[in-house]
Each structure stands twice: as C-alpha cells, then as structure tokens.
Amino acid sequence: MGWAGVRRLPEPAAAALGRGIADTLWRQRGRGVRQLEANLARVVPGASRERLMRLSRAGMRSYLRYWMESFRLPAWREHHIRDSVHIHDLHRLTDGIASDRGVILALPHLANWDLAGAYVTTALKTPFSTVVERLKPESLFDRFVAYREGLGMEVLPHSGGGAFGTLARRLRDGGLVCLVADRDLSASGTEVTFFGERTRMPAGPALLAQQTGAMLLPVTLWYEESPRLEGRVYPPVEVPAHGTRAEKAAVMTQSVADAFAEGIAEHPEDWHMLQRLWLSDFAEPGADDRAERAAPARNTAEDRSAEGASAKNTTAGSENAAEKDTFGKGPAGNDTGRRDAASGEGREA
C-alpha cells in the first residue's frame, strides 16, 4: 500500500495501520530502533527498563503517526489542519511576521513538522522556505518537493551551495524560513552540549540571523493523546553583542540546543532521532554496534526503527527519502555527516 492507498483509508483505519506497523517494527529491533533507545537513555537518565520500553513503543507509534498523517495531509481541508494544531506562545511568531524583520524557525525532529508547516501556511496564511537534500532517484525528490510545495512551502535543494543565499534574500524581504536543525555531524557543524554530552548542530540558523537581522525562534512540537498536535514557540535567540561571527553563532546555537533539550525532555517519545547523534558514538571503536550494547547497559528498552519490511511495503520508499531529508522534514538524516544549507555552506558575503 502506497501514499494514495493510505490517503484513501478512513482516519481510524489509517491510525490503526500506523500503530500496527509501529508495533511490528518495535518488536523487530532493527539498528535504528536500537540507536533510538540509546539516544533516549541520555534524554531520560536513570530510567528503568520498563519505562524505557514504554517510551520506545510510544516513540515508534509517534514516528508512524507522523507518516500516516503526512501521507494523508494533502487531502485535509483547511479547517481540519487548523483544528488539529495548537501552538503555545504563537504571538512570538505572528509578531515577528508582522514586523517584516524576517523570521527563522528552528525545529528538532519532534512529532509532525509537516503538519506544523501546513498550519503556518493555512491558519497564518504565511508561506515559508525550507531546504532538503536532493534525493536519488530524481523522481523521488520531485515527488517530495511537489508534496511540500502543495502545502505552501518553497523547497530548496541544498546541493550546489546556493540555498543559504536564497534563504538570506527571503529573510531580507521579511519572509519566513523553517529549518529542522538538531543534527549536523559534518565538519561545519557547531559543537554544543546536549543532555550533558557533546554533539554538533547546524550553525546556519544563527548565521542567517546574524547576516540578515532576522528573528531566530526555536520551536518544539509534541502529540497529545487526542488527534491534536501541540507546539511551543520559544523566546527569540538574540545575537551576542561581542565576539567573532563564529563565536556568536556558537553561543546562539547552544541556546537553540537548550530549547530543543527542554522540549525533548518533556516529550521524549515524540523525538524521531533514529541515528547516531553524540560525538562519543563515533569516537568509540565499533560505534555502529554501540546502540545495541547501550540498550542493556543503560537499561534501555525495546525497539524503534523504520527498517522493517512491513513498513517499507506500506510507506512505499518514504523512509529512504526521509533519512536524507535533513532540513525539509522527515526523521533524522543518516550517519554520513553531510554538509547542508542550514550549516552555512555556500553563504553569501
């Protein structure tokens, strides 16, 4: 069953399908599931095995809920989108939009960022720009671009180094830019402390804010037990008064990471981070197997991956696209540590 098939299902049937696939993947304990559990062990230190098992299963259900909703989202009416989302402290975003200063929203891989984007374009009547990695085959990339453009997003491929400059121009014109920005393991990523350990996150949001004067707002999302998506807009991340461009970006990126950590700690089951994130995971010999070792060592739980055959048959190749969709939407990228527009590659002078 592909996108069209899921879209035609009644909503209760689609939700049940997603839960069934999630539970199957949870039991299969693929590599992504094991890595997610190792990640959760940092988010919830000292959690019992039973609690981590509950989080793990809930996390897989959250992940498949994202996909079921995303497949069906193009068919939703505007009132359905508006009624399905509630954003706390939304005034911070609407005030920024009204100021014509330009606004950058930085989000982690929490809950359903596609639905949040659709809410912005429908309820707020505000289009925005985002960045995705160009996919192979080209037809798959074109399909994802068409899907998101149909939701009112301008989708820019980050290959070629021109996306940063385009985003800067949009912001100078008072536009809105949205970037999923909780992982950048390339050499251009900025080191931050995240749940007590070092990792890298993209400096692009901070560099764009410095260069254009745009407002930088962290945002976190989560699911309620009801069909509604909740979100919170955090206070603006200010540009420090002193320091080099890189030093200012480092301080700002740490502030973004701190906001992300707050939201993830409150709703760990909605963080769709199925890949290695912390630098220590790469520094150790045999890091690929660390997630499997970490589960019993940290009393972590049972599984959470999108690698099972049943999900691949249902999502019709969506996972491969999502793993590469670093700054458009989709679960966290792969382990290659690629560079991207949000990290500041190809930035304008």
GIBELSUL-V584744 format. One record per residue. PSI is psi in radians with two decimals (* if undefined). OMEGA is omega in whole degrees, -180 to 180 (* if undefined). D_CENTER is the distance of its C-alpha to the mean C-alpha in Angstrom with 2 decimals. Layout:
psi;omega;d_center
PSI;OMEGA;D_CENTER
PSI;OMEGA;D_CENTER
This chain:
psi;omega;d_center
2.21;-179;25.03
-2.85;-178;22.66
-0.87;-176;20.62
-0.68;180;23.86
-0.77;178;25.20
-0.66;-179;22.33
-0.53;-178;22.51
-0.23;-179;26.22
2.56;168;26.02
2.62;-174;26.87
-0.77;178;23.98
-0.64;180;25.39
-0.69;179;25.88
-0.71;179;22.34
-0.73;179;21.05
-0.67;177;23.67
-0.80;179;22.79
-0.77;179;19.16
-0.70;180;20.50
-0.76;178;23.12
-0.73;-180;20.89
-0.80;-178;18.63
-0.62;177;21.83
-0.81;179;23.19
-0.66;179;20.31
-0.66;180;20.46
-0.40;-176;24.14
-0.40;177;23.90
0.96;173;22.21
3.03;-177;20.68
-0.75;180;19.36
-0.65;178;15.66
-0.79;-180;16.86
-0.66;180;18.99
-0.67;178;16.42
-0.68;178;14.12
-0.72;177;17.34
-0.65;177;18.18
-0.75;-180;14.94
-0.52;179;15.75
-0.47;175;19.24
-0.62;-178;18.22
-0.62;-178;16.38
1.23;-177;19.45
2.44;178;22.35
0.05;180;25.58
2.53;177;24.29
2.82;176;26.79
-0.71;-179;26.32
-0.74;-180;26.65
-0.73;179;23.89
-0.57;176;21.46
-0.72;178;22.62
-0.76;179;21.88
-0.72;-178;18.36
-0.83;-180;17.82
-0.77;178;19.19
-0.64;179;17.38
-0.70;178;14.02
-0.65;177;15.00
-0.67;176;16.12
-0.76;-180;12.94
-0.80;180;11.17
-0.49;173;14.13
-0.73;176;14.29
-0.85;-177;11.02
-0.74;180;12.87
-0.76;178;16.15
-0.71;-177;15.11
-0.67;176;13.48
-0.61;-174;16.73
-0.25;-172;18.79
-0.70;-180;17.13
-0.36;-179;19.34
-0.10;-178;22.35
2.47;173;21.60
2.79;-175;23.97
-0.68;-178;23.03
-0.54;177;24.49
-0.76;178;22.47
-0.84;-179;19.18
-0.74;-176;20.68
-0.26;-176;21.96
-0.01;-175;18.79
2.39;172;16.83
2.15;-177;18.05
2.12;176;16.68
2.50;180;18.55
0.66;180;19.95
-0.41;-178;19.15
-0.51;179;22.21
-0.66;177;20.45
-0.82;-177;18.51
-0.63;176;21.58
-0.71;178;23.88
-0.73;178;21.91
-0.74;-178;21.98
-0.40;-177;25.66
-0.25;-176;26.46
0.34;179;25.83
-0.36;-171;24.57
2.46;-177;21.20
2.37;173;17.88
2.12;172;14.61
2.18;177;11.63
2.19;-175;9.14
2.59;168;6.03
3.11;179;4.31
1.22;-180;2.48
2.29;171;5.60
-2.31;-172;7.96
1.61;-179;8.17
-0.40;174;6.62
-0.77;178;9.33
-0.71;176;11.89
-0.69;177;11.22
-0.72;178;11.69
-0.61;177;14.75
-0.73;180;16.02
-0.75;-177;16.08
-0.42;-178;18.01
-1.02;-177;20.31
-0.68;-179;21.04
-0.12;179;20.91
0.72;-177;22.18
1.94;174;20.09
2.82;178;18.71
2.93;-180;16.07
2.54;176;15.11
3.06;-174;12.01
2.41;174;12.04
2.75;174;11.61
2.45;177;13.59
2.30;-174;16.84
2.80;169;17.24
2.36;-2;20.44
2.86;-178;22.31
-0.59;-179;22.35
-0.60;178;22.84
-0.74;177;19.45
-0.79;-180;17.80
-0.63;-180;20.12
-0.74;178;19.21
-0.69;178;15.49
-0.80;180;16.59
-0.69;179;19.18
-0.83;-176;16.95
-0.60;175;14.68
-0.56;176;17.79
-0.35;177;19.41
0.04;177;17.03
0.25;-179;18.17
2.52;167;15.62
2.08;-175;17.04
2.10;-178;15.25
2.24;172;16.37
2.39;-176;16.57
-0.21;-179;16.23
2.53;178;19.21
-0.20;173;22.45
0.13;-177;21.39
-0.15;-174;21.86
-0.68;-179;18.45
-0.79;180;18.64
-0.67;178;22.05
-0.76;178;21.12
-0.71;179;18.39
-0.71;178;21.06
-0.71;178;23.56
-0.72;-179;21.45
-0.71;178;21.02
-0.45;177;24.74
0.13;179;25.51
0.28;-176;23.80
-3.12;-179;20.71
2.36;177;17.11
2.34;178;14.21
2.23;-177;10.49
2.19;170;8.21
2.08;-161;4.65
0.79;179;6.88
0.23;-179;7.07
2.15;172;8.87
1.70;-175;11.90
0.25;176;14.87
2.99;179;17.12
-0.40;-179;20.29
-0.11;178;19.00
2.68;-180;16.26
2.25;-180;17.42
2.36;176;18.35
2.83;171;17.38
2.21;-173;18.40
1.99;-174;15.74
0.72;172;17.36
0.02;179;20.56
2.84;-177;19.75
2.41;172;19.02
-3.10;177;15.97
2.44;175;14.85
2.73;-176;12.18
2.40;177;12.55
-0.14;-175;15.51
-0.84;178;14.99
-0.75;179;14.05
-0.71;180;17.09
-0.69;177;19.26
-0.73;180;18.71
-0.72;178;19.67
-0.80;-172;22.68
-0.57;-173;23.83
-0.24;-174;23.64
0.14;180;24.14
2.74;177;21.09
2.30;179;19.70
2.05;-176;16.47
1.99;170;14.80
2.57;179;12.01
2.41;172;10.51
2.69;-177;9.48
2.73;174;9.60
2.81;177;11.60
2.45;165;14.01
2.96;177;17.72
-0.47;174;20.25
3.03;179;21.27
-0.01;-172;19.52
2.49;171;18.01
2.30;178;14.47
2.71;178;14.77
2.89;177;13.14
2.32;174;14.51
2.13;-178;15.01
2.87;178;16.22
2.71;-179;19.27
2.49;173;19.24
2.01;-175;18.90
2.65;175;22.33
2.18;179;23.55
2.62;-178;26.03
-0.45;-174;29.62
2.75;177;30.58
2.90;176;29.47
2.98;178;28.61
-0.78;-180;25.67
-0.69;180;23.94
-0.72;177;25.01
-0.74;180;23.70
-0.65;180;20.29
-0.77;179;20.26
-0.76;-179;21.19
-0.72;-180;18.64
-0.62;175;15.72
-0.66;178;17.09
-0.70;176;17.16
-0.77;179;13.48
-0.67;180;12.92
-0.70;177;15.49
-0.76;177;13.87
-0.79;-178;10.60
-0.67;179;13.16
-0.83;-179;15.07
-0.70;-180;12.51
-0.71;179;11.44
-0.59;179;15.20
-0.51;-176;16.05
1.10;-175;13.87
-0.49;-178;13.24
-0.23;-179;13.57
0.15;178;10.35
1.98;-174;8.18
1.06;-180;7.35
1.62;-177;8.29
0.19;-177;11.18
2.89;174;12.16
2.47;-176;14.34
-0.82;-175;13.03
2.52;-175;16.22
-0.55;180;18.95
-0.44;178;21.55
-0.48;-179;20.11
-0.40;-176;21.11
-0.45;-176;24.31
2.52;171;25.94
2.43;179;28.12
0.66;-176;26.77
-0.48;-180;23.19
-0.48;-178;22.13
0.04;-174;24.06
-0.65;-178;22.98
-0.71;-180;20.57
-0.70;179;23.52
-0.61;-174;25.83
-0.50;-175;23.60
-0.98;177;23.50
-0.60;-177;27.24
-0.59;-178;27.58
0.18;-173;25.10
0.62;179;26.12
3.09;-165;22.75
-2.62;180;22.50
-3.12;-148;22.37
2.80;-175;19.85
1.49;-175;16.33
2.91;172;15.66
0.69;-174;15.33
-0.14;-175;18.40
2.63;-177;21.18
-0.60;-178;23.47
-0.69;179;23.46
-0.67;-180;19.78
-0.67;178;20.23
-0.65;-176;23.22
-0.74;-174;21.53
-0.05;172;18.33
0.86;174;20.52
0.09;-175;18.60
-0.53;-176;15.13
-0.73;180;13.77
-0.72;178;15.21
-0.77;-175;13.60
-0.66;-179;10.09
-0.38;-180;10.61
-0.06;-171;11.66
1.12;-163;9.23
-0.71;-175;7.69
0.19;172;7.33
-1.38;171;8.09
2.98;-177;5.86
2.79;-178;6.17
2.96;-170;5.92
2.62;-174;6.35
-3.14;-176;9.28
-3.02;-172;12.87
0.26;-174;15.24
-0.25;178;17.03
0.76;-176;15.78
2.82;173;15.75
2.79;-177;16.14
2.99;-176;14.38
-0.66;-177;15.01
-0.26;177;12.66
-0.13;177;14.71
0.12;178;17.80
2.43;177;19.42
0.39;-175;22.06
2.66;179;22.19
2.76;172;25.17
*;*;28.11
